[in-house]
Amino acid sequence: MDAVYRIEGSTARTSHLAAGPWDRTMQHGAAPASLIAWAAERIETPAPMRIARLTADLLRPVPIAPLDIKSEVVRQGRKIQLCAISLSAGGVEVARGSVLKIREQTADLPPDAAGPPLDLPEPEAGLATGSSSGDDFYAGMSARVVRGGFGAPGPAAIWFRVDRPIVEGQPISAAMRAVVAADFCNGASAVLPFAEWTFMNADLTVSLARPPVGDWVLLDAETWAGPAGSGLAFARLADRRGYFGRAIQSLVIEPR
């Protein structure tokens, strides 16, 4: 299978293409986070709604294994829907998502009420970078660096495009694209050398003022490391039209 997941009933069959950089038997955090977005978008709403906020808690390392998906509506209102998504492997819950949707409605807003315009180069002006392996999650993406970059300590701005199907036979939604890009905060803006430290994220929260437009999502990221084994990675998210969202991760920082 050339997709990350194949859905069979309420189970997501995971391919090796979900692998992350820390342990090749474990999934990259972007994979289950995007699966949570996919599952949430399949919950029916009484009126058209879109994802406004997604929080994925990675309760333990997510293995390259079948994931059982459980979805429920926590609160249904006329204007919002709050839903919960649980992913389990072998009967053990490995990730949990809380997803807030807000009703779509037309609003005649003044131009200056929207997010700021794009203030960094578009992807065509960026430096292409890619994975050295063809069988991990990152290898299924295109990346264009417009500031900083992987391996360069400090803030970075990188355009990401998901090129490989996440769920077999189904398109990648705008929210899924935003979530995938957002999960690269800690790797893109690392402040510690990868060969000496691990700085895995224990969660991911993405808040969207609007869905991204187009295939490319800009991650304008920064990391702060604390002195007691924790840190934050956070970013602004943009498309060619301007900034549309924010992302934040809580980091577990340890020496190798």
Sequence and secondary structure as in RCSB ss.txt:
>XXXX:A:sequence
MDAVYRIEGSTARTSHLAAGPWDRTMQHGAAPASLIAWAAERIETPAPMRIARLTADLLRPVPIAPLDIKSEVVR
QGRKIQLCAISLSAGGVEVARGSVLKIREQTADLPPDAAGPPLDLPEPEAGLATGSSSGDDFYAGMSARVVRGGF
GAPGPAAIWFRVDRPIVEGQPISAAMRAVVAADFCNGASAVLPFAEWTFMNADLTVSLARPPVGDWVLLDAETWA
GPAGSGLAFARLADRRGYFGRAIQSLVIEPR
>XXXX:A:secstr
  SSEEEETTEEEE GGGB SS TTBB THHHHHHHHHHHHTS  SS EEEEEEEEEE S  BSS EEEEEEEEE
E SSEEEEEEEEEETTEEEEEEEEEEEE       GGGS     S  GGGSEEE  S SSSSGGGEEEEEEES T
TS S EEEEEEE S SBTTS   HHHHHHHHHTTHHHHT SS TTTEEEEESEEEEEESS   SSEEEEEEEEEE
 TTSEEEEEEEEEETTEEEEEEEEEEEEEE 
